[in-house]
Amino acid sequence: MKVSREEILHIANLAQLNLDESKIDTYLLHLQDILNFADIVNNAPVDGLDITIGANEEKNVFRKDEIKVFEDNESLLQNAISQEQNMFKIPKVL
């Protein structure tokens, strides 16, 4: 598909864009590249391919929450900036 200078100006007018006259040729080349790529994608052979929604059919896998007792609380809290009643103490977040 070939895009003309008039079509670029018409598209710019529809989008209410003020194009610099010196950049119209650059826009023309970029739009032509985009349309050529879209044409390649549209004509890609897809015969015999399965329809897929995502990249894979994996589902979220959740593990059951389990309570585990941590024996060495002292080493756990040794890097805490502040602690209170054997717990991390942090500033209030509102």
C-alpha positions, 0 to 999 in steps of 0.5 A: 500500500502506497501512502501519498503526501495528500493522505498524510496531510489529510490524516494530520488534519483529521487528528488536528495535528500541525505538521512541519512542512520539512518533516512530512517526508519523514512521516511519510516514510515512517507510516509507509514502513508501518503499513508494510510491516502490517501487510507482512503480518496480515499475509503471514501463513497461519494454516494449520496453526492452533488458536491460542489465547496466551503464550501457554495454557498454564494456570496459577498454582497456589500453595496451601498456607502453612504456619511454621514456627521459627526457632531462632528469633534473635538472629531474625531480629538482629538486623532490625532497625527497631524492635518491640515485644520481639517484633519488627517496629516500623513507622506508621504508614498512612 
